[in-house]
Amino acid sequence: MSSSIRRKLSFRMLLAVLAGLIGFSAPAAAADVDLYTAYTHMAATPGQSLTYTIDIINNTGQIQTIPLEFDNGGHEGWEAELTAGGNQIRQISIRPEGERSVTLTLKVPLQVNRGDYTFRVNAGPHGSLPIRVTVVEEGTYRSELTSDQPNLQGHSDSDFSYSLKLNNRTAEKQTYALSADVPQGWDARFQSGGNNITSIEVEPNATQTITLRVTPSSNAAADTYRIPVRASNNTTSAELTLEAVITGTYAIQLTTPDERLSTSITAGGTRSLELLVKNTGSADLTDINLTSTAPANWEVTFEPKTINVIKPGQSVPVTATIKSAKEALPGDYVLSMTASAAEKSTDAVFRVTVKTSMLWGWVGVLIGLAVIGGVYWLMRKYGRR
């Protein structure tokens, strides 16, 4: 072997040793096609839909026609769809050194076990993209009825309005009959879209919002009332218990100490009328204001005109001063008085009789006497002729 050949071999051996020492290796050949998505491992719940954007990259100088297929890994019940441009696809062509994107929509079954599931998007001889999904809870074939605010508070004159959500977590459309068990004398109505309903249809894995309006009886005592609500059919059902807290009843009465709602007055005169504003309910009445509706040119004033608060079972005396019109003719007139609290109001209608003034009575008597006296004088003067 010549010395030059030996020198070349020695040099090559030296390079090989140095390459081994520094860990150098020749670069691997790039794949002709790459598949890429940003999120290869996601967590999901039963019935949830996951969306992946998959980039397909052509690393060659030639057009590549790539078959695409979803491999469910033998997991039954999962629904997958590959789309691009709004259409389902099975194959895609990419320009040299180009890139295209497709969308994978993957729907988790409603009936599925908790755990990890692995799938692949295959690109024929160009390789595949693995995708992993972790189902975080056990899937069941059931319906759910929920409310963000199942406990409402008000007085017996209030309407309790509950917003309910009915979730159909089954694989089929369901028609649910709706019912609410309210105390006797109460009223309960289900509404959707502003209409009263007794049943409702819900698509698979969809949610419908329902309004339940509950009207207590007017004499409902202060207490907490439980209202069981049910949405059911022959295959599935859901239940929820609501609460209505009655803080008390509001009732107010406007009357007189002897409960007589009539009085009399002279034209242009005044009359003081003693009133009682009573709290006949079981809760405080606040900011009570007294007003009146009187005949034309009449005046009514109250003392006091406003009352801050009246406790249950208590009453507050009020003096109403009535002044009739000077031109009021004798007869009966209607006068309405109102006691309005922040929570409740009431009216009292009084019959006011306008009588002739005593002064005019005496004037009439004097005129009558004057007429009689004049007739007597005339008879005395001219009766002898």
Residue pairs with C-beta under 8 A, 6 or more apart in sequence:
18 24
19 25
30 59
31 59
31 126
31 127
32 58
32 59
32 60
32 64
32 126
33 56
33 57
33 58
33 59
33 60
33 64
33 66
33 94
33 123
33 126
33 127
34 56
34 57
34 59
34 127
35 54
35 55
35 56
35 57
35 121
35 123
35 126
35 127
35 128
35 129
36 54
36 55
36 57
36 129
37 52
37 53
37 54
37 55
37 104
37 129
37 131
38 53
39 52
40 129
40 130
40 131
40 132
41 131
41 132
41 133
41 134
42 50
42 132
42 133
42 134
43 133
43 134
43 135
43 136
44 50
44 108
44 133
44 134
44 135
44 136
45 108
45 135
45 136
45 137
46 108
46 109
46 110
46 111
46 112
46 135
46 137
46 138
46 139
46 140
46 169
47 107
47 108
47 109
47 110
47 139
47 169
47 205
48 107
48 108
49 105
49 106
49 107
49 108
50 105
50 106
50 107
50 108
50 133
51 103
51 104
51 105
51 106
52 103
52 104
52 105
52 106
52 131
53 101
53 102
53 103
54 101
54 102
54 103
54 104
54 121
54 129
55 99
55 100
55 101
56 66
56 92
56 94
56 99
56 100
56 101
56 102
56 123
57 94
57 99
58 64
58 94
58 95
58 96
58 97
58 98
58 99
59 97
60 96
60 97
61 96
61 97
62 96
63 93
63 94
63 95
63 96
64 93
64 94
64 126
65 91
65 92
65 93
66 91
66 92
66 93
66 94
66 123
66 124
66 126
67 90
67 91
67 122
67 123
67 124
68 82
68 89
68 90
68 91
68 92
68 102
68 121
68 122
68 123
69 90
69 121
69 122
69 124
70 80
70 82
70 104
70 119
70 120
70 121
70 122
71 119
71 120
71 121
71 122
71 128
72 78
72 80
72 119
73 117
73 118
73 119
73 120
75 117
75 119
76 109
77 109
77 111
77 112
78 106
78 107
78 108
78 109
78 117
78 119
79 106
79 107
79 109
80 104
80 105
80 106
80 107
80 119
81 88
81 104
81 105
82 88
82 89
82 90
82 102
82 103
82 104
82 121
83 89
83 102
83 103
83 105
84 92
84 100
84 101
84 102
84 103
89 102
92 100
92 102
94 100
104 121
104 131
106 119
106 131
106 133
108 133
108 135
108 139
109 139
110 139
110 140
110 141
110 169
110 170
110 171
110 204
110 205
111 139
111 140
111 141
111 171
112 135
112 138
112 139
113 135
113 138
113 139
114 135
114 136
114 137
114 138
115 134
115 135
116 132
116 133
116 134
116 135
117 132
117 133
117 134
117 135
118 130
118 131
118 132
118 133
119 130
119 131
119 132
119 133
120 128
120 129
120 130
120 131
121 128
121 129
121 131
122 128
123 129
140 169
141 169
141 170
141 171
141 236
142 169
142 170
142 236
142 238
143 166
143 167
143 168
143 169
143 170
143 174
143 176
143 231
143 236
143 237
143 238
144 165
144 166
144 167
144 169
144 238
145 164
145 165
145 166
145 167
145 229
145 230
145 231
145 238
145 239
145 240
146 164
146 165
146 167
146 240
147 162
147 163
147 164
147 165
147 240
147 242
148 163
148 165
149 162
149 163
150 162
150 240
150 241
150 242
150 243
151 242
151 243
151 245
152 160
152 161
152 162
152 242
152 243
152 244
152 245
153 244
153 245
153 247
154 160
154 244
154 245
154 246
154 247
155 246
155 247
155 248
155 249
155 250
155 283
155 343
156 216
156 217
156 218
156 219
156 220
156 246
156 248
156 249
156 250
157 218
157 249
157 250
157 343
157 344
158 216
159 213
159 214
159 215
160 213
160 214
160 215
160 216
160 244
161 211
161 212
161 213
161 214
162 211
162 212
162 213
162 214
162 242
163 209
163 210
163 211
164 209
164 210
164 211
164 212
164 229
164 240
165 207
165 208
165 209
165 210
166 176
166 200
166 202
166 207
166 208
166 209
166 210
166 231
166 238
167 202
167 206
167 207
167 238
168 174
168 202
168 203
168 204
168 205
168 206
168 207
168 208
168 236
169 205
170 204
170 205
170 235
170 236
171 204
171 205
172 204
173 201
173 202
173 203
173 204
174 201
174 202
174 233
174 235
174 236
175 199
175 200
175 201
175 233
176 199
176 200
176 201
176 202
176 231
176 232
176 233
176 237
176 238
177 198
177 199
177 231
177 232
177 233
178 190
178 197
178 198
178 199
178 200
178 210
178 229
178 230
178 231
179 229
179 230
179 232
180 188
180 190
180 212
180 214
180 227
180 228
180 229
180 230
180 242
181 227
181 228
181 229
181 230
182 188
182 214
182 225
182 227
183 216
183 217
183 220
183 225
184 217
185 216
185 217
185 219
185 220
186 214
186 215
186 216
186 217
186 220
187 214
187 215
188 212
188 213
188 214
188 215
188 227
189 196
189 212
189 213
190 196
190 197
190 198
190 200
190 210
190 211
190 212
191 197
191 210
191 211
191 212
191 213
192 200
192 208
192 209
192 210
192 211
197 210
200 208
200 210
200 231
202 208
212 229
212 242
214 227
214 242
214 244
216 225
216 244
216 246
218 249
219 249
220 246
220 249
221 246
221 249
221 282
222 246
222 247
222 248
222 249
222 282
222 283
223 245
223 246
224 243
224 244
224 245
224 246
225 243
225 244
225 245
225 246
226 241
226 242
226 243
227 241
227 242
227 243
227 244
228 239
228 240
228 241
228 242
229 239
229 240
229 241
229 242
230 237
230 238
230 239
230 240
231 237
231 238
231 239
232 238
247 283
248 281
248 282
248 283
248 312
249 281
249 282
249 283
250 281
250 283
250 285
250 341
250 343
250 344
251 279
251 280
251 281
251 344
252 277
252 278
252 279
252 280
252 281
252 285
252 288
252 310
252 339
252 341
252 344
252 345
252 346
253 276
253 277
253 278
253 280
253 346
254 275
254 276
254 277
254 278
254 337
254 338
254 339
254 346
254 347
254 348
255 261
255 275
255 276
255 278
255 348
256 273
256 274
256 275
256 276
257 274
257 276
261 348
261 349
261 350
261 351
262 350
262 351
262 352
262 353
263 271
263 273
263 322
263 350
263 351
263 352
263 353
264 271
264 352
264 353
264 354
264 355
265 271
265 322
265 324
265 352
265 353
265 354
265 355
266 324
266 354
266 355
266 356
266 357
266 358
267 324
267 325
267 326
267 327
267 328
267 329
267 330
267 354
267 356
267 357
268 323
268 324
268 325
268 326
268 328
268 357
269 323
269 324
269 357
270 321
270 322
270 323
270 324
271 321
271 322
271 324
271 352
272 319
272 320
272 321
272 322
273 319
273 320
273 321
273 322
273 350
274 317
274 318
274 319
274 320
275 317
275 318
275 319
275 320
275 337
275 348
276 315
276 316
276 317
276 318
277 288
277 290
277 307
277 310
277 315
277 316
277 318
277 339
278 310
278 314
278 315
279 285
279 310
279 311
279 312
279 313
279 314
279 315
280 313
281 312
281 344
282 312
283 312
283 343
284 309
284 310
284 311
284 312
285 309
285 310
285 341
285 342
285 343
285 344
286 308
286 309
286 341
286 342
286 343
287 306
287 307
287 308
287 309
287 341
287 342
288 306
288 307
288 308
288 310
288 316
288 339
288 340
288 341
289 305
289 306
289 339
289 340
289 341
290 302
290 304
290 305
290 306
290 307
290 318
290 320
290 337
290 338
290 339
290 340
291 337
291 338
291 340
292 300
292 302
292 320
292 335
292 336
292 337
292 338
293 335
293 336
293 337
293 338
294 300
294 322
294 335
294 336
295 324
295 325
295 328
295 333
295 334
295 335
296 325
297 325
297 326
297 327
297 328
298 322
298 323
298 324
298 325
298 328
298 333
298 335
299 322
299 323
300 320
300 321
300 322
300 323
300 335
300 337
301 320
301 321
302 318
302 319
302 320
302 321
303 318
303 319
303 321
304 318
307 316
307 318
310 316
310 341
320 337
322 335
322 352
324 333
324 352
324 354
328 354
329 354
330 354
330 355
330 356
331 353
331 354
332 351
332 352
332 353
332 354
333 351
333 352
333 353
333 354
334 349
334 350
334 351
334 352
335 349
335 350
335 351
335 352
336 347
336 348
336 349
336 350
337 347
337 348
337 349
337 350
338 345
338 346
338 347
338 348
339 345
339 346
339 348
